[in-house]
């Protein structure tokens, strides 16, 4: 189990499903500050893209979240843009 407080990150990852055969095409985008989670996933053979995910403070304590859904048949280059 990963505890984000050890790296000082809020929500580096909402959910992730890796194929049981350690498919080398598995890819995940993570908060670049989630160092221990990045190491765990790389050790499992997942391709990790580290992104800057700045944290903000909200007076009401509200955190605005965004959810993106992509299907396995999608071309990751189309939604990732030119990196």
PDB file of N, CA, C and O in Angstrom, chain B, residues numbered from 101:
ATOM      1  N   UNK B 101       0.839  -1.174   0.000  1.00  0.00           N
ATOM      2  CA  UNK B 101       0.000   0.000   0.000  1.00  0.00           C
ATOM      3  C   UNK B 101       0.886   1.241   0.000  1.00  0.00           C
ATOM      4  O   UNK B 101       1.905   1.289   0.689  1.00  0.00           O
ATOM      5  N   UNK B 102       0.489   2.236  -0.775  1.00  0.00           N
ATOM      6  CA  UNK B 102       1.247   3.485  -0.882  1.00  0.00           C
ATOM      7  C   UNK B 102       0.597   4.567  -0.044  1.00  0.00           C
ATOM      8  O   UNK B 102      -0.609   4.790  -0.142  1.00  0.00           O
ATOM      9  N   UNK B 103       1.384   5.238   0.776  1.00  0.00           N
ATOM     10  CA  UNK B 103       0.908   6.345   1.593  1.00  0.00           C
ATOM     11  C   UNK B 103       1.516   7.632   1.048  1.00  0.00           C
ATOM     12  O   UNK B 103       2.718   7.857   1.196  1.00  0.00           O
ATOM     13  N   UNK B 104       0.700   8.482   0.417  1.00  0.00           N
ATOM     14  CA  UNK B 104       1.194   9.699  -0.214  1.00  0.00           C
ATOM     15  C   UNK B 104       1.809  10.693   0.748  1.00  0.00           C
ATOM     16  O   UNK B 104       2.578  11.556   0.326  1.00  0.00           O
ATOM     17  N   UNK B 105       1.488  10.596   2.041  1.00  0.00           N
ATOM     18  CA  UNK B 105       2.037  11.553   2.995  1.00  0.00           C
ATOM     19  C   UNK B 105       3.550  11.401   3.140  1.00  0.00           C
ATOM     20  O   UNK B 105       4.237  12.351   3.515  1.00  0.00           O
ATOM     21  N   UNK B 106       4.069  10.211   2.846  1.00  0.00           N
ATOM     22  CA  UNK B 106       5.518  10.019   2.964  1.00  0.00           C
ATOM     23  C   UNK B 106       6.275  10.854   1.939  1.00  0.00           C
ATOM     24  O   UNK B 106       7.429  11.212   2.175  1.00  0.00           O
ATOM     25  N   UNK B 107       5.659  11.169   0.819  1.00  0.00           N
ATOM     26  CA  UNK B 107       6.285  12.010  -0.196  1.00  0.00           C
ATOM     27  C   UNK B 107       5.730  13.432  -0.176  1.00  0.00           C
ATOM     28  O   UNK B 107       6.176  14.282  -0.945  1.00  0.00           O
ATOM     29  N   UNK B 108       4.763  13.692   0.699  1.00  0.00           N
ATOM     30  CA  UNK B 108       4.171  15.020   0.784  1.00  0.00           C
ATOM     31  C   UNK B 108       3.283  15.362  -0.394  1.00  0.00           C
ATOM     32  O   UNK B 108       3.211  16.525  -0.792  1.00  0.00           O
ATOM     33  N   UNK B 109       2.601  14.365  -0.966  1.00  0.00           N
ATOM     34  CA  UNK B 109       1.702  14.602  -2.097  1.00  0.00           C
ATOM     35  C   UNK B 109       0.280  14.250  -1.682  1.00  0.00           C
ATOM     36  O   UNK B 109       0.069  13.415  -0.803  1.00  0.00           O
ATOM     37  N   UNK B 110      -0.689  14.890  -2.318  1.00  0.00           N
ATOM     38  CA  UNK B 110      -2.084  14.639  -1.986  1.00  0.00           C
ATOM     39  C   UNK B 110      -2.612  13.418  -2.705  1.00  0.00           C
ATOM     40  O   UNK B 110      -2.795  12.359  -2.105  1.00  0.00           O
ATOM     41  N   UNK B 111      -2.854  13.571  -3.983  1.00  0.00           N
ATOM     42  CA  UNK B 111      -3.437  12.487  -4.771  1.00  0.00           C
ATOM     43  C   UNK B 111      -2.576  12.263  -6.004  1.00  0.00           C
ATOM     44  O   UNK B 111      -2.925  12.746  -7.081  1.00  0.00           O
ATOM     45  N   UNK B 112      -1.457  11.543  -5.883  1.00  0.00           N
ATOM     46  CA  UNK B 112      -0.579  11.366  -7.033  1.00  0.00           C
ATOM     47  C   UNK B 112      -1.182  10.479  -8.105  1.00  0.00           C
ATOM     48  O   UNK B 112      -0.743  10.484  -9.255  1.00  0.00           O
ATOM     49  N   UNK B 113      -2.201   9.712  -7.711  1.00  0.00           N
ATOM     50  CA  UNK B 113      -2.777   8.735  -8.625  1.00  0.00           C
ATOM     51  C   UNK B 113      -4.146   8.358  -8.095  1.00  0.00           C
ATOM     52  O   UNK B 113      -4.274   8.019  -6.918  1.00  0.00           O
ATOM     53  N   UNK B 114      -5.177   8.408  -8.935  1.00  0.00           N
ATOM     54  CA  UNK B 114      -6.504   8.005  -8.487  1.00  0.00           C
ATOM     55  C   UNK B 114      -6.654   6.496  -8.486  1.00  0.00           C
ATOM     56  O   UNK B 114      -7.075   5.912  -7.487  1.00  0.00           O
ATOM     57  N   UNK B 115      -6.318   5.868  -9.585  1.00  0.00           N
ATOM     58  CA  UNK B 115      -6.372   4.408  -9.642  1.00  0.00           C
ATOM     59  C   UNK B 115      -5.534   3.937 -10.813  1.00  0.00           C
ATOM     60  O   UNK B 115      -5.267   4.685 -11.753  1.00  0.00           O
ATOM     61  N   UNK B 116      -5.131   2.693 -10.738  1.00  0.00           N
ATOM     62  CA  UNK B 116      -4.286   2.132 -11.777  1.00  0.00           C
ATOM     63  C   UNK B 116      -4.515   0.636 -11.815  1.00  0.00           C
ATOM     64  O   UNK B 116      -4.531  -0.026 -10.778  1.00  0.00           O
ATOM     65  N   UNK B 117      -4.689   0.114 -12.996  1.00  0.00           N
ATOM     66  CA  UNK B 117      -4.799  -1.330 -13.167  1.00  0.00           C
ATOM     67  C   UNK B 117      -3.703  -1.758 -14.125  1.00  0.00           C
ATOM     68  O   UNK B 117      -3.677  -1.341 -15.283  1.00  0.00           O
ATOM     69  N   UNK B 118      -2.806  -2.587 -13.638  1.00  0.00           N
ATOM     70  CA  UNK B 118      -1.743  -3.118 -14.476  1.00  0.00           C
ATOM     71  C   UNK B 118      -2.106  -4.534 -14.865  1.00  0.00           C
ATOM     72  O   UNK B 118      -2.681  -5.277 -14.069  1.00  0.00           O
ATOM     73  N   UNK B 119      -1.778  -4.900 -16.062  1.00  0.00           N
ATOM     74  CA  UNK B 119      -2.084  -6.257 -16.504  1.00  0.00           C
ATOM     75  C   UNK B 119      -1.241  -7.251 -15.715  1.00  0.00           C
ATOM     76  O   UNK B 119      -0.099  -6.953 -15.366  1.00  0.00           O
ATOM     77  N   UNK B 120      -1.792  -8.429 -15.432  1.00  0.00           N
ATOM     78  CA  UNK B 120      -1.071  -9.404 -14.613  1.00  0.00           C
ATOM     79  C   UNK B 120       0.183  -9.959 -15.281  1.00  0.00           C
ATOM     80  O   UNK B 120       1.047 -10.508 -14.598  1.00  0.00           O
ATOM     81  N   UNK B 121       0.298  -9.827 -16.593  1.00  0.00           N
ATOM     82  CA  UNK B 121       1.477 -10.364 -17.268  1.00  0.00           C
ATOM     83  C   UNK B 121       2.582  -9.320 -17.394  1.00  0.00           C
ATOM     84  O   UNK B 121       3.516  -9.491 -18.178  1.00  0.00           O
ATOM     85  N   UNK B 122       2.476  -8.238 -16.623  1.00  0.00           N
ATOM     86  CA  UNK B 122       3.480  -7.165 -16.636  1.00  0.00           C
ATOM     87  C   UNK B 122       3.746  -6.676 -18.053  1.00  0.00           C
ATOM     88  O   UNK B 122       4.891  -6.563 -18.490  1.00  0.00           O
ATOM     89  N   UNK B 123       2.677  -6.396 -18.743  1.00  0.00           N
ATOM     90  CA  UNK B 123       2.740  -5.900 -20.113  1.00  0.00           C
ATOM     91  C   UNK B 123       3.585  -4.626 -20.159  1.00  0.00           C
ATOM     92  O   UNK B 123       3.269  -3.664 -19.459  1.00  0.00           O
ATOM     93  N   UNK B 124       4.638  -4.593 -20.955  1.00  0.00           N
ATOM     94  CA  UNK B 124       5.497  -3.412 -20.981  1.00  0.00           C
ATOM     95  C   UNK B 124       4.836  -2.169 -21.574  1.00  0.00           C
ATOM     96  O   UNK B 124       5.448  -1.101 -21.580  1.00  0.00           O
ATOM     97  N   UNK B 125       3.604  -2.280 -22.071  1.00  0.00           N
ATOM     98  CA  UNK B 125       2.927  -1.105 -22.610  1.00  0.00           C
ATOM     99  C   UNK B 125       2.110  -0.378 -21.549  1.00  0.00           C
ATOM    100  O   UNK B 125       1.530   0.668 -21.841  1.00  0.00           O
ATOM    101  N   UNK B 126       2.046  -0.911 -20.306  1.00  0.00           N
ATOM    102  CA  UNK B 126       1.343  -0.209 -19.243  1.00  0.00           C
ATOM    103  C   UNK B 126       2.034   1.117 -18.973  1.00  0.00           C
ATOM    104  O   UNK B 126       3.259   1.180 -18.862  1.00  0.00           O
ATOM    105  N   UNK B 127       1.240   2.178 -18.869  1.00  0.00           N
ATOM    106  CA  UNK B 127       1.803   3.512 -18.700  1.00  0.00           C
ATOM    107  C   UNK B 127       0.929   4.295 -17.727  1.00  0.00           C
ATOM    108  O   UNK B 127      -0.296   4.179 -17.756  1.00  0.00           O
ATOM    109  N   UNK B 128       1.551   5.085 -16.874  1.00  0.00           N
ATOM    110  CA  UNK B 128       0.809   5.876 -15.903  1.00  0.00           C
ATOM    111  C   UNK B 128       1.474   7.249 -15.769  1.00  0.00           C
ATOM    112  O   UNK B 128       2.696   7.370 -15.854  1.00  0.00           O
ATOM    113  N   UNK B 129       0.646   8.281 -15.559  1.00  0.00           N
ATOM    114  CA  UNK B 129       1.145   9.632 -15.317  1.00  0.00           C
ATOM    115  C   UNK B 129       1.011   9.904 -13.821  1.00  0.00           C
ATOM    116  O   UNK B 129      -0.066   9.746 -13.245  1.00  0.00           O
ATOM    117  N   UNK B 130       2.125  10.317 -13.194  1.00  0.00           N
ATOM    118  CA  UNK B 130       2.148  10.528 -11.749  1.00  0.00           C
ATOM    119  C   UNK B 130       2.719  11.888 -11.394  1.00  0.00           C
ATOM    120  O   UNK B 130       3.453  12.501 -12.170  1.00  0.00           O
ATOM    121  N   UNK B 131       2.362  12.345 -10.198  1.00  0.00           N
ATOM    122  CA  UNK B 131       2.988  13.529  -9.623  1.00  0.00           C
ATOM    123  C   UNK B 131       4.480  13.239  -9.480  1.00  0.00           C
ATOM    124  O   UNK B 131       4.864  12.229  -8.891  1.00  0.00           O
ATOM    125  N   UNK B 132       5.314  14.115 -10.012  1.00  0.00           N
ATOM    126  CA  UNK B 132       6.759  13.876  -9.994  1.00  0.00           C
ATOM    127  C   UNK B 132       7.339  13.842  -8.578  1.00  0.00           C
ATOM    128  O   UNK B 132       8.463  13.381  -8.384  1.00  0.00           O
ATOM    129  N   UNK B 133       6.586  14.322  -7.596  1.00  0.00           N
ATOM    130  CA  UNK B 133       7.051  14.297  -6.210  1.00  0.00           C
ATOM    131  C   UNK B 133       6.762  12.967  -5.518  1.00  0.00           C
ATOM    132  O   UNK B 133       7.245  12.736  -4.410  1.00  0.00           O
ATOM    133  N   UNK B 134       5.993  12.101  -6.142  1.00  0.00           N
ATOM    134  CA  UNK B 134       5.631  10.807  -5.543  1.00  0.00           C
ATOM    135  C   UNK B 134       6.744   9.793  -5.800  1.00  0.00           C
ATOM    136  O   UNK B 134       6.529   8.771  -6.451  1.00  0.00           O
ATOM    137  N   UNK B 135       7.927  10.089  -5.284  1.00  0.00           N
ATOM    138  CA  UNK B 135       9.128   9.309  -5.597  1.00  0.00           C
ATOM    139  C   UNK B 135       8.988   7.831  -5.246  1.00  0.00           C
ATOM    140  O   UNK B 135       9.360   6.973  -6.046  1.00  0.00           O
ATOM    141  N   UNK B 136       8.460   7.521  -4.068  1.00  0.00           N
ATOM    142  CA  UNK B 136       8.382   6.112  -3.680  1.00  0.00           C
ATOM    143  C   UNK B 136       7.366   5.352  -4.523  1.00  0.00           C
ATOM    144  O   UNK B 136       7.583   4.181  -4.835  1.00  0.00           O
ATOM    145  N   UNK B 137       6.252   5.997  -4.901  1.00  0.00           N
ATOM    146  CA  UNK B 137       5.272   5.340  -5.772  1.00  0.00           C
ATOM    147  C   UNK B 137       5.859   5.132  -7.164  1.00  0.00           C
ATOM    148  O   UNK B 137       5.635   4.092  -7.783  1.00  0.00           O
ATOM    149  N   UNK B 138       6.596   6.102  -7.652  1.00  0.00           N
ATOM    150  CA  UNK B 138       7.253   5.968  -8.957  1.00  0.00           C
ATOM    151  C   UNK B 138       8.191   4.770  -8.945  1.00  0.00           C
ATOM    152  O   UNK B 138       8.220   3.986  -9.894  1.00  0.00           O
ATOM    153  N   UNK B 139       8.957   4.632  -7.867  1.00  0.00           N
ATOM    154  CA  UNK B 139       9.882   3.500  -7.763  1.00  0.00           C
ATOM    155  C   UNK B 139       9.127   2.173  -7.743  1.00  0.00           C
ATOM    156  O   UNK B 139       9.520   1.224  -8.422  1.00  0.00           O
ATOM    157  N   UNK B 140       8.047   2.104  -6.967  1.00  0.00           N
ATOM    158  CA  UNK B 140       7.249   0.870  -6.886  1.00  0.00           C
ATOM    159  C   UNK B 140       6.763   0.464  -8.273  1.00  0.00           C
ATOM    160  O   UNK B 140       6.905  -0.693  -8.668  1.00  0.00           O
ATOM    161  N   UNK B 141       6.190   1.415  -9.013  1.00  0.00           N
ATOM    162  CA  UNK B 141       5.615   1.097 -10.318  1.00  0.00           C
ATOM    163  C   UNK B 141       6.685   0.769 -11.348  1.00  0.00           C
ATOM    164  O   UNK B 141       6.495  -0.121 -12.177  1.00  0.00           O
ATOM    165  N   UNK B 142       7.801   1.475 -11.307  1.00  0.00           N
ATOM    166  CA  UNK B 142       8.890   1.149 -12.230  1.00  0.00           C
ATOM    167  C   UNK B 142       9.438  -0.246 -11.948  1.00  0.00           C
ATOM    168  O   UNK B 142       9.789  -0.980 -12.872  1.00  0.00           O
ATOM    169  N   UNK B 143       9.509  -0.610 -10.666  1.00  0.00           N
ATOM    170  CA  UNK B 143       9.958  -1.957 -10.303  1.00  0.00           C
ATOM    171  C   UNK B 143       9.003  -3.025 -10.832  1.00  0.00           C
ATOM    172  O   UNK B 143       9.407  -4.164 -11.065  1.00  0.00           O
ATOM    173  N   UNK B 144       7.732  -2.651 -11.020  1.00  0.00           N
ATOM    174  CA  UNK B 144       6.729  -3.581 -11.559  1.00  0.00           C
ATOM    175  C   UNK B 144       6.703  -3.567 -13.080  1.00  0.00           C
ATOM    176  O   UNK B 144       5.924  -4.297 -13.694  1.00  0.00           O
ATOM    177  N   UNK B 145       7.538  -2.752 -13.688  1.00  0.00           N
ATOM    178  CA  UNK B 145       7.638  -2.736 -15.143  1.00  0.00           C
ATOM    179  C   UNK B 145       6.729  -1.746 -15.843  1.00  0.00           C
ATOM    180  O   UNK B 145       6.624  -1.768 -17.069  1.00  0.00           O
ATOM    181  N   UNK B 146       6.064  -0.868 -15.082  1.00  0.00           N
ATOM    182  CA  UNK B 146       5.183   0.126 -15.702  1.00  0.00           C
ATOM    183  C   UNK B 146       6.009   1.297 -16.217  1.00  0.00           C
ATOM    184  O   UNK B 146       6.995   1.693 -15.597  1.00  0.00           O
ATOM    185  N   UNK B 147       5.597   1.848 -17.359  1.00  0.00           N
ATOM    186  CA  UNK B 147       6.211   3.074 -17.864  1.00  0.00           C
ATOM    187  C   UNK B 147       5.593   4.229 -17.092  1.00  0.00           C
ATOM    188  O   UNK B 147       4.370   4.354 -17.041  1.00  0.00           O
ATOM    189  N   UNK B 148       6.414   5.063 -16.498  1.00  0.00           N
ATOM    190  CA  UNK B 148       5.934   6.169 -15.677  1.00  0.00           C
ATOM    191  C   UNK B 148       6.299   7.492 -16.337  1.00  0.00           C
ATOM    192  O   UNK B 148       7.452   7.722 -16.701  1.00  0.00           O
ATOM    193  N   UNK B 149       5.302   8.354 -16.486  1.00  0.00           N
ATOM    194  CA  UNK B 149       5.529   9.716 -16.956  1.00  0.00           C
ATOM    195  C   UNK B 149       5.361  10.617 -15.741  1.00  0.00           C
ATOM    196  O   UNK B 149       4.284  10.679 -15.147  1.00  0.00           O
ATOM    197  N   UNK B 150       6.428  11.312 -15.378  1.00  0.00           N
ATOM    198  CA  UNK B 150       6.385  12.190 -14.216  1.00  0.00           C
ATOM    199  C   UNK B 150       5.926  13.582 -14.651  1.00  0.00           C
ATOM    200  O   UNK B 150       6.490  14.172 -15.572  1.00  0.00           O
ATOM    201  N   UNK B 151       4.897  14.096 -13.978  1.00  0.00           N
ATOM    202  CA  UNK B 151       4.325  15.396 -14.331  1.00  0.00           C
ATOM    203  C   UNK B 151       4.341  16.322 -13.122  1.00  0.00           C
ATOM    204  O   UNK B 151       4.248  15.877 -11.978  1.00  0.00           O
ATOM    205  N   UNK B 152       4.459  17.610 -13.395  1.00  0.00           N
ATOM    206  CA  UNK B 152       4.376  18.612 -12.345  1.00  0.00           C
ATOM    207  C   UNK B 152       2.908  18.781 -11.974  1.00  0.00           C
ATOM    208  O   UNK B 152       2.101  19.198 -12.805  1.00  0.00           O
ATOM    209  N   UNK B 153       2.559  18.461 -10.738  1.00  0.00           N
ATOM    210  CA  UNK B 153       1.178  18.588 -10.273  1.00  0.00           C
ATOM    211  C   UNK B 153       1.186  19.491  -9.042  1.00  0.00           C
ATOM    212  O   UNK B 153       1.143  19.005  -7.911  1.00  0.00           O
ATOM    213  N   UNK B 154       1.240  20.809  -9.262  1.00  0.00           N
ATOM    214  CA  UNK B 154       1.326  21.727  -8.119  1.00  0.00           C
ATOM    215  C   UNK B 154       0.103  21.614  -7.223  1.00  0.00           C
ATOM    216  O   UNK B 154      -1.020  21.422  -7.688  1.00  0.00           O
ATOM    217  N   UNK B 155       0.355  21.739  -5.920  1.00  0.00           N
ATOM    218  CA  UNK B 155      -0.732  21.682  -4.954  1.00  0.00           C
ATOM    219  C   UNK B 155      -1.172  23.097  -4.626  1.00  0.00           C
ATOM    220  O   UNK B 155      -0.357  24.018  -4.579  1.00  0.00           O
ATOM    221  N   UNK B 156      -2.461  23.261  -4.400  1.00  0.00           N
ATOM    222  CA  UNK B 156      -2.990  24.562  -4.042  1.00  0.00           C
ATOM    223  C   UNK B 156      -3.770  24.469  -2.750  1.00  0.00           C
ATOM    224  O   UNK B 156      -4.240  23.392  -2.381  1.00  0.00           O
ATOM    225  N   UNK B 157      -3.910  25.566  -2.070  1.00  0.00           N
ATOM    226  CA  UNK B 157      -4.711  25.607  -0.854  1.00  0.00           C
ATOM    227  C   UNK B 157      -5.996  26.362  -1.152  1.00  0.00           C
ATOM    228  O   UNK B 157      -5.978  27.399  -1.816  1.00  0.00           O
ATOM    229  N   UNK B 158      -7.090  25.848  -0.666  1.00  0.00           N
ATOM    230  CA  UNK B 158      -8.387  26.463  -0.886  1.00  0.00           C
ATOM    231  C   UNK B 158      -8.986  26.824   0.464  1.00  0.00           C
ATOM    232  O   UNK B 158      -8.963  26.006   1.383  1.00  0.00           O
ATOM    233  N   UNK B 159      -9.525  28.038   0.604  1.00  0.00           N
ATOM    234  CA  UNK B 159     -10.074  28.483   1.891  1.00  0.00           C
ATOM    235  C   UNK B 159     -11.135  27.535   2.441  1.00  0.00           C
ATOM    236  O   UNK B 159     -11.231  27.352   3.655  1.00  0.00           O
ATOM    237  N   UNK B 160     -11.927  26.935   1.566  1.00  0.00           N
ATOM    238  CA  UNK B 160     -12.986  26.036   2.018  1.00  0.00           C
ATOM    239  C   UNK B 160     -12.482  24.613   2.223  1.00  0.00           C
ATOM    240  O   UNK B 160     -13.254  23.726   2.586  1.00  0.00           O
ATOM    241  N   UNK B 161     -11.199  24.394   1.992  1.00  0.00           N
ATOM    242  CA  UNK B 161     -10.664  23.045   2.120  1.00  0.00           C
ATOM    243  C   UNK B 161     -11.031  22.157   0.950  1.00  0.00           C
ATOM    244  O   UNK B 161     -10.863  20.939   1.016  1.00  0.00           O
ATOM    245  N   UNK B 162     -11.531  22.754  -0.121  1.00  0.00           N
ATOM    246  CA  UNK B 162     -11.984  21.981  -1.276  1.00  0.00           C
ATOM    247  C   UNK B 162     -10.824  21.754  -2.236  1.00  0.00           C
ATOM    248  O   UNK B 162     -10.052  22.669  -2.519  1.00  0.00           O
ATOM    249  N   UNK B 163     -10.711  20.545  -2.724  1.00  0.00           N
ATOM    250  CA  UNK B 163      -9.706  20.223  -3.729  1.00  0.00           C
ATOM    251  C   UNK B 163     -10.437  19.934  -5.029  1.00  0.00           C
ATOM    252  O   UNK B 163     -11.267  19.027  -5.083  1.00  0.00           O
ATOM    253  N   UNK B 164     -10.143  20.688  -6.070  1.00  0.00           N
ATOM    254  CA  UNK B 164     -10.750  20.455  -7.375  1.00  0.00           C
ATOM    255  C   UNK B 164      -9.997  19.341  -8.087  1.00  0.00           C
ATOM    256  O   UNK B 164      -8.773  19.384  -8.208  1.00  0.00           O
ATOM    257  N   UNK B 165     -10.725  18.361  -8.550  1.00  0.00           N
ATOM    258  CA  UNK B 165     -10.104  17.214  -9.207  1.00  0.00           C
ATOM    259  C   UNK B 165     -10.586  17.117 -10.650  1.00  0.00           C
ATOM    260  O   UNK B 165     -11.673  17.584 -10.990  1.00  0.00           O
ATOM    261  N   UNK B 166      -9.784  16.522 -11.464  1.00  0.00           N
ATOM    262  CA  UNK B 166     -10.140  16.279 -12.857  1.00  0.00           C
ATOM    263  C   UNK B 166      -9.944  14.803 -13.135  1.00  0.00           C
ATOM    264  O   UNK B 166      -8.941  14.214 -12.730  1.00  0.00           O
ATOM    265  N   UNK B 167     -10.886  14.217 -13.814  1.00  0.00           N
ATOM    266  CA  UNK B 167     -10.781  12.805 -14.168  1.00  0.00           C
ATOM    267  C   UNK B 167     -10.747  12.677 -15.677  1.00  0.00           C
ATOM    268  O   UNK B 167     -11.609  13.210 -16.376  1.00  0.00           O
ATOM    269  N   UNK B 168      -9.770  11.984 -16.163  1.00  0.00           N
ATOM    270  CA  UNK B 168      -9.660  11.708 -17.592  1.00  0.00           C
ATOM    271  C   UNK B 168      -9.795  10.214 -17.805  1.00  0.00           C
ATOM    272  O   UNK B 168      -9.198   9.415 -17.083  1.00  0.00           O
ATOM    273  N   UNK B 169     -10.573   9.847 -18.789  1.00  0.00           N
ATOM    274  CA  UNK B 169     -10.773   8.434 -19.092  1.00  0.00           C
ATOM    275  C   UNK B 169     -10.269   8.166 -20.497  1.00  0.00           C
ATOM    276  O   UNK B 169     -10.622   8.867 -21.445  1.00  0.00           O
ATOM    277  N   UNK B 170      -9.454   7.160 -20.615  1.00  0.00           N
ATOM    278  CA  UNK B 170      -8.940   6.748 -21.916  1.00  0.00           C
ATOM    279  C   UNK B 170      -9.112   5.245 -22.032  1.00  0.00           C
ATOM    280  O   UNK B 170      -8.994   4.521 -21.044  1.00  0.00           O
ATOM    281  N   UNK B 171      -9.382   4.790 -23.204  1.00  0.00           N
ATOM    282  CA  UNK B 171      -9.582   3.372 -23.453  1.00  0.00           C
ATOM    283  C   UNK B 171      -8.297   2.721 -23.936  1.00  0.00           C
ATOM    284  O   UNK B 171      -7.432   3.389 -24.502  1.00  0.00           O
ATOM    285  N   UNK B 172      -8.170   1.424 -23.714  1.00  0.00           N
ATOM    286  CA  UNK B 172      -6.969   0.700 -24.110  1.00  0.00           C
ATOM    287  C   UNK B 172      -6.666   0.857 -25.594  1.00  0.00           C
ATOM    288  O   UNK B 172      -5.503   0.848 -25.997  1.00  0.00           O
ATOM    289  N   UNK B 173      -7.712   1.001 -26.413  1.00  0.00           N
ATOM    290  CA  UNK B 173      -7.508   1.117 -27.862  1.00  0.00           C
ATOM    291  C   UNK B 173      -7.032   2.515 -28.272  1.00  0.00           C
ATOM    292  O   UNK B 173      -6.603   2.710 -29.409  1.00  0.00           O
ATOM    293  N   UNK B 174      -7.103   3.495 -27.349  1.00  0.00           N
ATOM    294  CA  UNK B 174      -6.679   4.861 -27.663  1.00  0.00           C
ATOM    295  C   UNK B 174      -5.178   4.915 -27.912  1.00  0.00           C
ATOM    296  O   UNK B 174      -4.407   4.150 -27.334  1.00  0.00           O
ATOM    297  N   UNK B 175      -4.787   5.822 -28.772  1.00  0.00           N
ATOM    298  CA  UNK B 175      -3.377   6.058 -29.032  1.00  0.00           C
ATOM    299  C   UNK B 175      -2.877   7.069 -28.000  1.00  0.00           C
ATOM    300  O   UNK B 175      -3.320   8.217 -28.015  1.00  0.00           O
ATOM    301  N   UNK B 176      -1.960   6.672 -27.096  1.00  0.00           N
ATOM    302  CA  UNK B 176      -1.523   7.606 -26.050  1.00  0.00           C
ATOM    303  C   UNK B 176      -0.854   8.858 -26.595  1.00  0.00           C
ATOM    304  O   UNK B 176      -0.874   9.897 -25.937  1.00  0.00           O
ATOM    305  N   UNK B 177      -0.260   8.785 -27.783  1.00  0.00           N
ATOM    306  CA  UNK B 177       0.382   9.967 -28.363  1.00  0.00           C
ATOM    307  C   UNK B 177      -0.636  11.061 -28.661  1.00  0.00           C
ATOM    308  O   UNK B 177      -0.304  12.245 -28.629  1.00  0.00           O
ATOM    309  N   UNK B 178      -1.867  10.671 -28.950  1.00  0.00           N
ATOM    310  CA  UNK B 178      -2.897  11.658 -29.278  1.00  0.00           C
ATOM    311  C   UNK B 178      -3.302  12.487 -28.071  1.00  0.00           C
ATOM    312  O   UNK B 178      -3.513  13.693 -28.198  1.00  0.00           O
ATOM    313  N   UNK B 179      -3.417  11.860 -26.894  1.00  0.00           N
ATOM    314  CA  UNK B 179      -3.840  12.641 -25.738  1.00  0.00           C
ATOM    315  C   UNK B 179      -2.675  13.129 -24.887  1.00  0.00           C
ATOM    316  O   UNK B 179      -2.881  13.970 -24.012  1.00  0.00           O
ATOM    317  N   UNK B 180      -1.467  12.636 -25.107  1.00  0.00           N
ATOM    318  CA  UNK B 180      -0.309  13.121 -24.370  1.00  0.00           C
ATOM    319  C   UNK B 180       0.354  14.298 -25.075  1.00  0.00           C
ATOM    320  O   UNK B 180       1.075  15.073 -24.446  1.00  0.00           O
ATOM    321  N   UNK B 181       0.117  14.436 -26.371  1.00  0.00           N
ATOM    322  CA  UNK B 181       0.769  15.501 -27.114  1.00  0.00           C
ATOM    323  C   UNK B 181       2.228  15.164 -27.343  1.00  0.00           C
ATOM    324  O   UNK B 181       2.683  14.064 -27.031  1.00  0.00           O
ATOM    325  N   UNK B 182       2.931  16.092 -27.873  1.00  0.00           N
ATOM    326  CA  UNK B 182       4.362  15.876 -28.140  1.00  0.00           C
ATOM    327  C   UNK B 182       5.143  16.155 -26.867  1.00  0.00           C
ATOM    328  O   UNK B 182       5.252  17.304 -26.441  1.00  0.00           O
ATOM    329  N   UNK B 183       5.681  15.118 -26.265  1.00  0.00           N
ATOM    330  CA  UNK B 183       6.472  15.286 -25.029  1.00  0.00           C
ATOM    331  C   UNK B 183       7.925  15.476 -25.361  1.00  0.00           C
ATOM    332  O   UNK B 183       8.748  15.634 -24.459  1.00  0.00           O
TER     333      UNK B 183
END
